[in-house]
Amino acid sequence: MDAPNTKPYHLPSDAVWFITGCSSGIGQSLAQLITQTSNRVVATARKVSALSSLPTNDHVLKLELDVTSIPSIEAALQVTVERFGRIDVVVNNAGYTLVGDTEAAEDQESRAVLDTNFWGMVDVTKRALGIMRDVNPNTGQQGGVILNLSSMGGWSGYPGSSFYHASKFAMEGWTESVAKELPASWNIHLCNIEPGGVKTNYATSSLKHMAKRHPAYAEPNYPTNVLLAYMLNEECRSLWSEPSALAAAMYQVVSRGQRIPIRVPLGADSWGMIAKDLEDTKKDLDDLKEISLGVGDPKQLETINFLK
Ligand SMILES: NC(=O)c1ccc[n+]([C@@H]2O[C@H](COP(=O)([O-])OP(=O)(O)OC[C@H]3O[C@@H](n4cnc5c(N)ncnc54)[C@H](OP(=O)(O)O)[C@@H]3O)[C@@H](O)[C@H]2O)c1
């Protein structure tokens, strides 16, 4: 079996980055950072007019792209290939959160989060893989990197945004599976970026509240209300990371000439919460060992050694 990709990735000096959701926040900062390097950037947004903070020159292409529209995705990828002949790094960044009480969630608003955060990422990535494998070799090295903006909430679930967490957990599982599906020789690397809190529009103008709250969850000290009070308080957000720091870390992960890990936590909150979650999971594994190994044949594990 051609093993999952553990080889280093080498970013070409004139690499082409294709980024969704560049009107603000992390996407905008990353696009700005790329314009200061020898790389080229395709900055996309639902409205091209929202990309005016980026310079206009031969290394920058600004395109309209709504990740919930397949024709819009296909058109943007086609124009990119016509203009630059290749795509080295795709950043599936477009996304938002929906907050409220899960019991009160309406079907349409719940599904819409997955349409953007999960299916948007799937629909871009499925098409980008073929470009990295089949088109890139015409103008340089085969392969590339797909960076998916997950979250520390793609590792652990927290109260009040269950559909957001579902979308990021789905993203992480899909990404890990696809990363292992691709022969290493194609040089395509997939990665879940897991930020903690970042000072963007995420918790302000981009934040969506469910249409209705559920009366049973009204107590201010109930978990969702405690978390919402934290997120909506500007002072609490004052220690969140700068989007420019996120952009610099993402650029470093891709450009440092090393293996691209499947998960990259960014920020002390993300790193610390994931570390705590791992400790708790290990405790559960130890506590449950006897019950767990009491099921089935001990040799069952050996039959899937090829997946390790
Ligand atoms: N900030 C945080 O604390 C944090 C933490 C963990 C993960 N993240 C993730 O980081 C990513 C970027 O968010 P951000 O923090 O930079 O927030 P942001 O400032 O609100 O930026 C989100 C971007 O996504 C775009 N977008 C939303 N729906 C879209 C669609 N259907 N098609 C194309 N673009 C769409 C928005 O464009 P419009 O202007 O058109 O709405 C905006 O440019 C998200 O996936 C988010 O889940 C953020």
The ligand as a Tripos MOL2 file, in Angstrom:
@<TRIPOS>MOLECULE
LIG
   48    52     1     0     0
SMALL
NO_CHARGES

@<TRIPOS>ATOM
      1 N1        -12.3670   33.7150   14.8550 N.am      1 LIG1
      2 C1        -12.3560   32.6320   15.6230 C.2       1 LIG1
      3 O1        -12.3490   32.7220   16.8610 O.2       1 LIG1
      4 C2        -12.3110   31.2630   14.9780 C.ar      1 LIG1
      5 C3        -11.9650   30.1710   15.7800 C.ar      1 LIG1
      6 C4        -11.9150   28.9080   15.2190 C.ar      1 LIG1
      7 C5        -12.1740   28.7430   13.8720 C.ar      1 LIG1
      8 N2        -12.5250   29.8210   13.1140 N.ar      1 LIG1
      9 C6        -12.8280   29.5820   11.6910 C.3       1 LIG1
     10 O2        -12.0440   30.4460   10.8820 O.3       1 LIG1
     11 C7        -12.7110   30.6370    9.6300 C.3       1 LIG1
     12 C8        -12.6590   32.1010    9.2670 C.3       1 LIG1
     13 O3        -13.4570   32.8490   10.1490 O.3       1 LIG1
     14 P1        -13.0080   34.2470   10.7670 P.3       1 LIG1
     15 O4        -12.7370   34.0290   12.1830 O.co2     1 LIG1
     16 O5        -11.9690   34.8810    9.9250 O.co2     1 LIG1
     17 O6        -14.3910   35.0400   10.7030 O.3       1 LIG1
     18 P2        -14.9370   36.1730    9.7130 P.3       1 LIG1
     19 O7        -14.1550   37.4240    9.8810 O.co2     1 LIG1
     20 O8        -16.3950   36.2310    9.9660 O.co2     1 LIG1
     21 O9        -14.6430   35.6030    8.2710 O.3       1 LIG1
     22 C9        -15.4300   34.5720    7.7240 C.3       1 LIG1
     23 C10       -15.3730   34.6620    6.2170 C.3       1 LIG1
     24 O10       -16.1810   33.6030    5.6790 O.3       1 LIG1
     25 C11       -16.9350   34.1470    4.6170 C.3       1 LIG1
     26 N3        -18.1130   33.3580    4.2720 N.ar      1 LIG1
     27 C12       -19.1710   33.0110    5.0640 C.ar      1 LIG1
     28 N4        -20.0540   32.2860    4.3320 N.ar      1 LIG1
     29 C13       -19.5320   32.1830    3.0700 C.ar      1 LIG1
     30 C14       -19.9480   31.5540    1.8760 C.ar      1 LIG1
     31 N5        -21.1170   30.8940    1.7870 N.pl3     1 LIG1
     32 N6        -19.1370   31.6420    0.7790 N.ar      1 LIG1
     33 C15       -17.9690   32.3010    0.8360 C.ar      1 LIG1
     34 N7        -17.5370   32.9420    1.9290 N.ar      1 LIG1
     35 C16       -18.3030   32.8720    3.0350 C.ar      1 LIG1
     36 C17       -17.2870   35.5520    5.0800 C.3       1 LIG1
     37 O11       -17.6600   36.3070    3.9520 O.3       1 LIG1
     38 P3        -18.8630   37.3930    3.9420 P.3       1 LIG1
     39 O12       -18.1910   38.6870    4.2790 O.co2     1 LIG1
     40 O13       -19.3680   37.3260    2.5490 O.co2     1 LIG1
     41 O14       -19.8670   36.9460    4.9750 O.co2     1 LIG1
     42 C18       -15.9470   35.9620    5.6740 C.3       1 LIG1
     43 O15       -15.0760   36.4220    4.6610 O.3       1 LIG1
     44 C19       -14.1240   30.0690    9.8160 C.3       1 LIG1
     45 O16       -14.2090   28.8160    9.1530 O.3       1 LIG1
     46 C20       -14.2610   29.8950   11.3110 C.3       1 LIG1
     47 O17       -15.1290   28.8400   11.6670 O.3       1 LIG1
     48 C21       -12.5890   31.0800   13.6400 C.ar      1 LIG1
@<TRIPOS>BOND
     1     1     2 1
     2     2     3 2
     3     2     4 1
     4     4     5 ar
     5     4    48 ar
     6     5     6 ar
     7     6     7 ar
     8     7     8 ar
     9     8     9 1
    10     8    48 ar
    11     9    10 1
    12     9    46 1
    13    10    11 1
    14    11    12 1
    15    11    44 1
    16    12    13 1
    17    13    14 1
    18    14    15 2
    19    14    16 1
    20    14    17 1
    21    17    18 1
    22    18    19 2
    23    18    20 1
    24    18    21 1
    25    21    22 1
    26    22    23 1
    27    23    24 1
    28    23    42 1
    29    24    25 1
    30    25    26 1
    31    25    36 1
    32    26    27 ar
    33    26    35 ar
    34    27    28 ar
    35    28    29 ar
    36    29    30 ar
    37    29    35 ar
    38    30    31 1
    39    30    32 ar
    40    32    33 ar
    41    33    34 ar
    42    34    35 ar
    43    36    37 1
    44    36    42 1
    45    37    38 1
    46    38    39 2
    47    38    40 1
    48    38    41 1
    49    42    43 1
    50    44    45 1
    51    44    46 1
    52    46    47 1
@<TRIPOS>SUBSTRUCTURE
     1 LIG1         1 GROUP 0 **** ****
